[in-house]
Amino acid sequence: MKLINRNQFSLFLLFLVFISGCKTATDNELPHLEVSQLEQAYEENKEAAITHRRFKHADLQPLIEKHANSFKVEELGKSVEGKSIFSLDWGNGPTKVMLWSQMHGNESTATMALFDLFNFLEASGDGFDELRTTLKENLHIKFIPMINPDGSDKFQRRNALDIDLNRDAISQISPEAIILKGARDSFEPEFGFNLHDQQIYYNVVNTPQQVTISVLAPGYNYERDVNDVRAKAMQIIVGMDKVLQQVIPNGVGKYDDSFEPRAFGDNIQKWGTSTILIESGGYVGDPEKQYIRKLNFMIILNALEQIATKGYEQFTTEQYFSIPDNDLQMVDLKIEEMNVEVEGKTFPVDLSIRRGETNAEDTYYVTGSVVDLGDMQVYFGFEEKDASGLTYAEGKVFETPFENLSEITSEKAYELLREGFLAVKVKNATAGDLHNLPILVLQSTETFPSGWKTGSKTNFYLSDGTELKYAVVNGYWIDLANPKDQLFKQVIY
């Protein structure tokens, strides 16, 4: 038998140690989460009690209490109006992560996703236990699901002091801002997730592609420098983008990183927490943002797995900067080459129209208005209509009042629209109540606003000179010959 010398034996032992170490690392390595896994995790853990985006502070309290056995629930303080602001802690690992949502009261998409995530984290026996163990042993996570409960109950951006909390990181005027700053300072998270909603009108710059999710690793100074703290946020965003590109291709945009010295995201980045901004925008056919809720769940869970396994280290800041910028160029309706008559002369103009939401108890109605006109080539419409050869025309009020709203069917409304009536009067109705008819309903007034100039309410017809071809009712485009099914959210005037 051939003997080996001491040096050869030492090398052989080193080789065995190396092989053993490699095997252990491979065995313990959590596989990258596939989109199908993230979707499965969401579908199995979606919080059934939340079905729309206009929930209240009180709606969340029993859901928070439901998780008290699996999470450490703590009241951090109270809002201006005395509503409790809670945090939920989970995990016992060394890396601290903090997520806060609904700093702006009407930005609730991520809040829904957090409660779906709570269900996932306390579940078991579904094939995800290894992932939960990895998260629990490596992370200590603090969730603050609703920072601005007063604004949330009114579904408004600002708090009860009419202060934008995201501009109160330094002055600390609002109790809610003090609570958030105090939570960050006492917890000292290495990573932070600043969760918001944005307007539905964001697009990938200079393209008609709507941005469903915007991302940002906020700048921490006016020079927009990239240090190690900000770089880690960028790397995590790259991982999230890779998930999103599989489900909403080209639907991700990057916010401008100009430094805002009053903002929480910018300052938390400055204070040493790698901060990731997620902004939920719009998705066609998803007015209550339930699909975008799912996307939030998927990318947040993916990001937590990246942090727990340090998987984000494979990505680069160059990949972050290659994510396209977003812009605000989308409108609900763009009408091109519509003729308008002024001083006996005809001019072809483009109109860009948006339908703004107005709160009405637990829901809302919309009012369309012209945001710009002239040459609108820099705008992109969810609907774009060529009005060449068509001329703006005013509508009328049907003079014979209806007794009740129930007398007016959609078919009757379309019949009246074809006859040139954009509005009807109803005796037994209450101004401010909502309806879903494709026509204006009047109770307390004899007229309705209309026009084509900037700021005008968009209630008018387009005529070919002999026949009314289309109606625009509160920004909704209606083909009078072949009206399509669409959801009208209108108010009685």
Secondary structure, 3 states (H helix, E strand, C coil): CCCCCHHHHHHHHHHHHHHHHHHHHHHHCCCCCCHHHHHHHHHHHCCCCCCCCCCCHHHHHHHHHHCCCCCEEEEEEECCCCCEEEEEEECCCCEEEEEEECCCCCCCHHHHHHHHHHHHHHCCCCCCHHHHHHHHHHEEEEEECCCCHHHHHHCCCCCCCCCCHHHCCCCCCCHHHHHHHHHHHHHCCCEEEEEEECCCCCEECCCCCECCEEEECCCCCCCCCCCHHHHHHHHHHHHHHHHHHHHCCCCEEECCCCCCCCCHHHHHHHCCCEEEEEEECCCCCCCCCHHHHHHHHHHHHHHHHHHHHCHHHHCCHHHHHCCCEEECCEEEEEEEEEEEEECCEEEEEEEEEEEEEEEECCEEEEEEEEEEEECCCCCEEEEEEECCCCEEECCEEEEEEEEEHHHCCHHHHHHHHHCCEEEEEEEECCCCCEECCCCEEECCCCCCCCCCCCCCECEEEEECCCCEEEEEECCEEEECCCCCCCCCCEEEC
